[in-house]
Structure formats: C-alpha cells, structure tokens
Amino acid sequence: MTGTRKAVAALFLLPALVLLGALVVYPIGYSIVRSFYDNSGDGFAGVDNYKTLFTDDGIRTALKNNVIWVVFAPTVSTALGLIFAVLTERVRWGTAFKLVVFMPMAISMLAAGIIFRLVYDQDPHKGVANAVWVGVHDTFAQSSAFPSAHPGRESPLEPDHGGFVTAAAVHTGRAVALPLVGVAPDQMPHDARKAAAAEPQPGRITGTTWQDFTRGKGVGRLGAPDPSELGYAGMRIEAVKDGKVVASTRASGDGTFTLPASADGARLRLPASNFREPYNGVEWLGPALVTPAVIGAYVWMWAGFAMVLIAAGLAGVPRELLEAARVDGANEWQVFRKVTVPLLAPVLAVVAVTLMINVLKVFDLVYIIAPGSSQDDANVLALELYRKGFAEGRPGVASAIAVLLLVLVIPVMAFNIRRLRREVRR
C-alpha cells in the first residue's frame, strides 16, 4: 500500500524478529522439548514429567494456590481501583491521593516483599499488622498482668482449671494469705504498691495476694508480706460455694481485698482470667493465612495500577449520560451500578486480564514473604518451577511446569485478543 519494497520492510523487521525469536520463540520451543526428557537431559522420559504435575503434592498445592490468586488478586485489585477512581473524582485532593496509591508501583517486587515480611512479623513490637491487631484486641479484652504467676512452697492454693483455689474453706473474721510467685518485678502492674497484711474484720473476709519473693538468700518470710514485696494490684478473687460464685472482688494496689459475709464457708478462687497469656496477634505468615497475606501485599502494589487505568477510562465517559440518569431519578448508587460500570466494562476487562496474566507468573512476593516453615503452603507454579529446576535439580519437571503455565496463559491471551479485535471493529 505504501509502495515500500518487501526487502526493505523485512530489513527493518529483522532486528525485532531476531529478538523475538531469541527471547520468546526459542525458550518456548526448548522448554517444550526439554519437558520430554529426564533430569540429565539424555534419556527420553515421554510424558512422565507431565504425570508428575498431577501426582506431586507440591505442584498440586501450587496449582490450587494459583487458582486462588487468579480469582481473588485481580478481582480485589480491580474493585479497589474502581472505587478509588470513582471516589477521588469528587474531591479536590484526588490527584494527591492517586499519587500516594500509585506510588507502590515504583517499588520492586523484592523491596515490597521485604517490606511486607516486616509488616507481617509475629512480634507486635516489630510487625505493623499485629501491632494494630493487638491494639484493637486489647481495647476490648485486656490481657492479664500475671500470666506466669503460680503458687510457691507451702501455699494454701492448688490448681483449678487454669486458675488456683484455696484447699480449705475460709470464714469471716479471719485474714487470708494468698501468696504467689513467678512474676518479675519489672512486669508487675504499674499501680502495684508494697504489699500489706490485711487486718481481720468482723463479718467480713479479708486477705492479701502478693508476690511472695524477696531477693537474697535467707531474706524475707515465707507466707507473709515483706517490705520489699509488691501486692498483685487488680487480681480478681472469687468466693465459690457449691460450684457457684457467691461473691467477688479485686485486690487493691497493696494486694489487700475484702469479701462480704456471704462468702463465709466458701473457697477462694483466683480464676484463670488472672493468668491469661498476653494476646500476641495473628500468625499472618502461618500455614492458614500466608496466601491471603501475600495476596494482600500484591493488592497493595497493583491497586494503584488499576486505579490509574480506570480513572483514564472514567475521564472519557460522557457526562451527559450520568446527568441524564440523575435527572431520571437515579441515586448515586444506581448511577454507579447501571451507568458508570457498564460504560467502563472494556477498561475493567483490560485491567482484570492484565492482572490475571501477571498473577499466573507471580514469584518474588511469595518467595520473599513466605517463611521457610510455610512456603510449601504458599507455593505457586512459578515458585515451584524454580524449586524443581534449581533447588531439587529436576529440570524436566520444571520445563513441564513452564509449559503448563504457557497453556494456562493462552486462553487469557486469546480472550484479550478477541476483545481487542471487537474494539477495533467498533
């Protein structure tokens, strides 16, 4: 049509064709051929490597996780991108917000993996996710200050379903001693004061619960408060009679407490809630949550990409259609669901398909974020390809996995090509 000679056209296309052949066609062809040979590459293995794809537990787990990735990662990223794009259109600082959301795209997968490995750290003092989670949890369910407390020698207390109870019943007009040990001085409650011996009161049960330990050999009296010993401030004490709690109270700063006459003849119990271990958050990188956790890191990176593309499509939506829908009585949700989303369908399809292809080859995030103890549970096909080919020395199986990934990508690519052709015809 332009009159250009075929030889000249071929000459200009030759560098691109050489690169395409060297970087795409040859590796695909070699991988297909190599998948039919054994680990040494000398013996023909037939379809044995492909049989391994459906019998190896690691590959089956990776395939299952890839399905989870393809279903959830593109869907969540596209949905968040759509929400951000629509909402930021209505605020003056929308451009700044888009910049912040898109910024993770400038970070490499390796760097993002290192960041989220720290975010998901189990220790709430290091991991941001658990720091927030523990803070919210402790707002509604405060952890105990005495998780390691327990009775010492010659104590009147005995174990009782995670707590402790007096071996004998108590009576009014007498002072009860409930000594415990096991809590380091620096871990005592901030409002704890020097323990004081309770004075007997007629018609009441009084007592003291304290840390019955004084540093130094031969120093202090066992079973009686000493000047350097602290009371268990806030310790809950219950009077139990015939299996029922008839009275309860909490120890004051010096460890003293008082119960009414209704507690006469009851046994005093320090319930298990006094000794509950501090809440340490969620095991984000454990076997159960490691895949959703890694997907969360991926969404953090790619939601900005989806938002930018959708915002570009949204800029081309005719405003008259939106205004006409509002004039006809549609509320904002109806305008969004029945007008905006259908008009953005081609853009949403582009974003979703692009992310689907991207997640099929995800490797870096899983490899960096998932610890060795749960990497098998977070395994995906790209990571399993690496492990089989380099860690286990099974290049034949690794090549078969590569071919499987190619087969999985082809339908998505075919769908994308058909959609592009339909758009061109329009």
C-alpha positions in Angstrom: 0.0 0.0 0.0 2.9 2.4 0.7 5.0 1.2 -2.2 7.7 0.0 0.2 9.7 -2.9 -1.2 9.3 -6.2 0.7 13.1 -6.4 1.1 13.3 -3.1 2.8 10.3 -4.0 5.1 12.0 -7.3 6.0 15.2 -5.5 6.7 13.6 -3.2 9.2 11.6 -6.0 10.9 14.7 -8.3 11.1 16.1 -7.0 14.4 12.7 -7.3 16.1 12.2 -10.8 14.7 15.6 -11.9 15.9 15.0 -10.6 19.4 11.5 -12.1 19.4 12.9 -15.5 18.3 15.8 -15.4 20.7 13.9 -14.2 23.8 10.4 -15.8 23.2 10.2 -18.5 20.5 13.4 -20.3 21.2 12.9 -20.6 25.0 9.3 -21.8 24.5 10.4 -24.4 22.0 13.3 -25.5 24.1 11.1 -25.8 27.2 8.6 -28.0 25.3 11.3 -30.3 24.1 13.1 -30.4 27.4 9.9 -31.4 29.2 10.0 -34.8 27.5 13.5 -35.7 28.8 14.7 -36.9 32.1 16.7 -34.9 34.7 20.0 -35.5 32.9 18.6 -34.4 29.6 20.0 -37.5 27.9 17.1 -40.0 28.3 13.7 -39.6 26.7 11.1 -39.6 29.5 7.9 -39.4 27.4 5.0 -37.9 29.4 6.4 -38.9 32.8 7.2 -35.3 33.7 3.6 -34.3 32.9 2.3 -37.1 35.0 4.3 -35.7 37.9 2.3 -32.4 37.5 -0.8 -34.3 38.8 0.8 -36.6 41.3 3.4 -34.3 43.1 1.9 -32.8 46.3 3.9 -29.6 45.9 2.8 -29.0 42.4 -0.9 -29.7 43.2 -0.7 -27.2 46.1 0.9 -24.7 43.8 -1.8 -25.2 41.2 -4.5 -24.8 43.9 -2.9 -21.6 45.1 -2.6 -20.2 41.6 -6.4 -20.7 41.2 -6.9 -18.7 44.4 -4.5 -16.0 43.1 -6.3 -15.7 39.7 -9.7 -15.5 41.3 -9.1 -13.1 44.2 -6.0 -10.9 43.4 -7.3 -9.4 40.1 -10.8 -9.1 41.4 -9.8 -7.2 44.6 -7.3 -5.0 42.8 -9.7 -4.1 40.1 -12.5 -3.4 42.6 -10.3 -1.2 44.7 -9.0 0.6 41.7 -12.6 1.3 40.5 -13.7 2.5 44.0 -10.6 4.8 44.3 -11.0 6.2 40.7 -14.7 7.0 41.2 -14.4 8.5 44.7 -11.3 10.6 44.0 -13.1 12.3 41.1 -15.2 14.2 43.6 -12.5 15.6 45.9 -10.0 18.4 45.4 -7.1 16.4 46.7 -7.9 13.4 44.4 -4.7 13.8 42.4 -2.6 13.7 45.6 -4.5 10.6 46.7 -3.9 8.9 43.4 -0.2 9.6 43.6 0.0 8.0 47.0 -1.9 4.9 45.9 0.1 4.6 42.7 3.4 5.0 44.5 3.9 1.3 45.4 4.2 0.6 41.7 7.5 2.3 41.8 8.8 -0.3 44.3 10.2 -3.5 43.0 8.6 -6.8 44.0 11.7 -7.7 46.0 11.5 -4.5 48.0 7.8 -4.9 48.5 8.3 -8.5 49.8 10.9 -7.3 52.3 8.5 -4.5 53.5 5.6 -6.9 54.0 7.8 -9.5 55.6 8.3 -6.9 58.3 4.7 -5.8 58.3 3.5 -9.4 59.0 6.1 -10.1 61.7 4.6 -12.1 64.5 6.1 -9.8 67.2 3.7 -6.8 67.8 6.7 -4.7 68.6 8.0 -5.2 65.1 5.1 -6.1 62.8 2.7 -3.2 62.0 -0.2 -5.6 61.2 0.0 -7.3 64.6 0.6 -4.1 66.4 -2.7 -2.7 65.1 -4.5 -6.0 65.7 -3.2 -6.4 69.3 -4.1 -2.7 70.0 -7.7 -3.2 68.9 -7.9 -6.6 70.7 -6.6 -5.2 74.0 -9.0 -2.3 73.8 -11.9 -4.7 74.3 -10.1 -7.6 76.1 -7.2 -6.5 78.3 -4.6 -9.2 78.8 -3.6 -10.3 82.3 -0.5 -8.8 84.0 0.2 -12.1 85.8 0.5 -14.8 83.1 3.4 -16.6 84.8 2.2 -16.3 88.4 1.8 -19.5 90.4 1.8 -20.8 94.0 5.1 -21.2 95.7 6.2 -23.5 98.5 3.7 -24.0 101.4 1.0 -22.2 99.6 -2.7 -22.7 100.5 -3.6 -22.6 96.8 -4.0 -25.6 94.5 -4.6 -25.7 90.7 -8.1 -25.3 89.4 -8.9 -25.2 85.6 -6.2 -22.8 84.7 -6.5 -20.8 87.9 -6.0 -21.6 91.6 -8.3 -22.2 94.6 -7.7 -22.5 98.3 -7.6 -26.0 99.6 -9.8 -25.2 102.6 -12.9 -23.0 103.0 -12.5 -19.6 104.6 -14.5 -17.9 107.3 -15.4 -14.3 108.3 -13.3 -12.5 110.9 -10.1 -14.0 109.6 -7.4 -12.7 107.3 -6.4 -15.0 104.4 -2.9 -15.0 102.7 -2.8 -15.9 99.0 0.9 -15.7 98.1 2.1 -16.3 94.6 5.5 -16.2 92.8 6.7 -16.2 89.2 6.2 -12.5 88.1 9.4 -10.5 87.5 9.5 -7.2 89.4 9.6 -5.2 86.2 6.5 -6.9 84.9 4.3 -6.1 87.9 1.4 -3.7 87.3 2.3 0.0 87.3 -0.1 0.7 90.2 1.2 -2.1 92.4 2.4 -0.9 95.9 4.2 -2.5 98.8 2.2 -5.5 100.0 0.3 -5.0 103.3 -1.0 -7.7 105.6 -4.8 -7.5 105.8 -6.4 -6.9 109.2 -9.3 -9.2 110.2 -12.7 -7.6 110.2 -15.9 -9.0 111.9 -18.4 -10.2 109.5 -16.1 -10.0 106.5 -13.3 -12.0 104.9 -10.1 -10.1 104.3 -6.8 -11.1 102.8 -3.8 -10.3 100.8 -2.5 -11.6 97.5 1.1 -10.6 96.7 4.4 -11.6 95.1 5.9 -13.7 97.9 9.6 -13.4 96.9 12.4 -11.3 98.2 15.9 -11.2 96.5 18.8 -12.5 98.7 19.4 -15.8 100.4 17.6 -16.1 103.7 15.9 -12.8 103.4 12.2 -12.4 103.9 9.5 -14.5 105.5 7.6 -17.2 103.5 3.8 -16.8 103.6 3.9 -13.2 105.0 4.3 -9.8 103.2 7.8 -8.3 103.5 8.7 -4.6 103.0 10.2 -5.2 99.5 7.4 -7.3 98.2 4.5 -5.9 96.0 0.8 -6.7 96.0 -1.0 -8.1 93.0 -3.0 -5.0 92.1 -6.2 -5.8 90.2 -6.1 -9.6 90.9 -9.6 -10.9 90.7 -10.7 -13.1 93.7 -13.9 -15.1 93.7 -15.7 -16.9 96.6 -17.0 -20.2 95.3 -19.6 -22.2 97.3 -21.1 -25.4 95.9 -19.7 -24.7 92.4 -21.2 -21.2 92.3 -19.6 -17.8 92.7 -21.3 -16.1 95.6 -19.0 -13.0 95.8 -16.1 -11.5 94.0 -13.7 -8.5 94.3 -10.4 -7.2 93.0 -7.2 -6.7 95.0 -6.2 -3.1 95.7 -2.7 -1.7 94.9 -1.2 -3.3 98.0 -2.8 -6.6 97.3 -5.5 -6.5 100.1 -9.1 -7.4 99.4 -12.4 -7.7 101.3 -15.3 -10.0 100.7 -18.8 -9.8 102.3 -20.3 -12.2 104.9 -22.0 -14.2 102.0 -18.5 -15.6 101.3 -18.4 -17.4 104.7 -17.6 -21.1 104.2 -16.6 -20.6 100.6 -13.3 -21.4 98.9 -11.4 -18.5 97.4 -10.5 -18.9 93.8 -8.1 -16.9 91.6 -9.8 -17.5 88.2 -7.9 -18.4 85.0 -8.6 -14.9 83.6 -5.9 -13.6 86.0 -3.3 -15.7 84.3 -4.2 -15.4 80.6 -1.2 -15.1 78.3 -0.8 -11.7 76.6 -2.5 -11.7 73.2 0.2 -11.9 70.6 -1.8 -11.2 67.5 -2.5 -13.2 64.3 0.0 -15.6 62.7 -0.2 -13.9 59.3 2.6 -16.0 57.8 1.3 -19.3 59.3 0.0 -22.1 57.0 -3.6 -20.9 57.2 -3.1 -17.2 56.3 0.1 -17.0 54.3 -1.5 -17.0 50.9 -4.1 -14.3 51.7 -1.3 -12.3 53.4 0.8 -12.4 50.2 -2.2 -11.5 48.1 -2.7 -8.5 50.3 0.8 -7.3 49.5 0.2 -7.8 45.8 -3.1 -5.8 46.0 -1.2 -3.0 47.8 1.2 -2.8 44.8 -1.3 -3.2 41.9 -4.4 -1.4 43.1 -2.8 1.9 42.0 -2.2 0.5 38.6 -5.8 -0.5 38.3 -6.9 2.9 39.6 -4.9 4.9 37.1 -6.2 2.9 34.1 -9.8 3.1 35.3 -9.5 6.8 36.0 -8.3 7.3 32.5 -11.3 5.4 31.2 -13.6 7.3 33.5 -12.4 10.6 32.1 -13.8 9.5 28.7 -17.3 8.7 30.0 -19.9 11.1 28.6 -21.1 13.3 31.5 -24.4 13.8 29.8 -25.3 10.1 30.4 -24.6 10.4 34.1 -26.6 13.7 34.4 -29.5 12.2 32.4 -29.6 9.2 34.8 -29.7 11.6 37.8 -32.4 13.7 36.2 -34.5 10.5 35.7 -34.4 10.0 39.4 -31.5 7.5 39.8 -29.5 7.8 43.0 -25.7 7.8 43.1 -25.5 4.0 43.7 -27.8 3.3 40.8 -25.8 5.7 38.5 -22.6 3.9 39.5 -24.0 0.4 39.1 -26.1 0.8 36.0 -24.3 3.5 34.1 -20.7 4.0 35.2 -19.7 0.3 35.5 -21.2 -0.8 32.1 -19.5 2.1 30.3 -16.2 1.2 32.0 -16.6 -2.5 31.2 -13.9 -2.5 28.4 -11.4 -0.8 30.7 -12.2 -3.2 33.6 -11.7 -6.1 31.3 -8.3 -4.8 30.2 -7.2 -4.4 33.9 -8.6 -7.7 35.0 -7.0 -9.7 32.1 -3.6 -7.9 32.6 -3.6 -8.8 36.3 -4.7 -12.4 35.6 -1.7 -12.8 33.3 0.5 -11.1 35.9 -0.5 -13.3 38.9 0.0 -16.5 36.9 3.7 -15.8 37.0 4.0 -14.3 40.5 7.2 -15.4 42.2 9.0 -12.7 44.0 6.4 -11.9 46.7 5.8 -15.5 47.6 9.5 -16.3 47.7 10.4 -13.3 49.9 7.3 -13.0 52.2 6.5 -16.7 53.0 9.0 -18.1 55.6 10.5 -21.5 55.1 8.1 -23.1 57.5 5.0 -22.1 55.5 6.5 -21.7 52.0 5.1 -25.1 51.0 1.6 -23.8 51.9 2.0 -20.5 49.9 3.6 -22.3 46.9 2.7 -21.2 43.4 3.6 -22.6 40.0 6.3 -20.0 39.2 8.0 -20.7 42.6 7.6 -24.5 42.2 9.2 -24.2 38.8 12.2 -22.5 40.4 12.4 -25.0 43.2 12.1 -28.0 40.9 14.6 -26.7 38.4 17.3 -25.3 40.7 16.8 -26.5 44.3 15.8 -30.1 43.5 17.7 -30.5 40.2 14.7 -31.7 38.2 14.8 -29.6 35.0 12.5 -31.9 33.2 9.7 -31.4 35.6 10.5 -27.7 35.8 10.1 -27.5 32.0 6.8 -29.3 32.2 5.6 -26.7 34.8 6.7 -23.9 32.4 4.7 -25.5 29.6 1.7 -25.7 31.9 2.0 -22.0 32.7 2.0 -21.3 29.0 -1.1 -23.4 28.5 -2.9 -21.5 31.3 -1.9 -18.1 29.9 -3.0 -18.9 26.3 -6.8 -18.8 27.0 -6.5 -15.4 28.8 -4.4 -14.1 25.9 -6.9 -15.4 23.3 -9.7 -13.7 25.2 -7.8 -10.4 25.3 -7.0 -10.6 21.5 -10.7 -11.3 20.7 -11.8 -8.4 22.8 -9.2 -6.0 21.2 -10.4 -7.1 17.7 -14.0 -6.4 18.7 -13.0 -2.9 19.9 -11.2 -2.2 16.6 -14.3 -3.2 14.6 -16.4 -0.8 16.6 
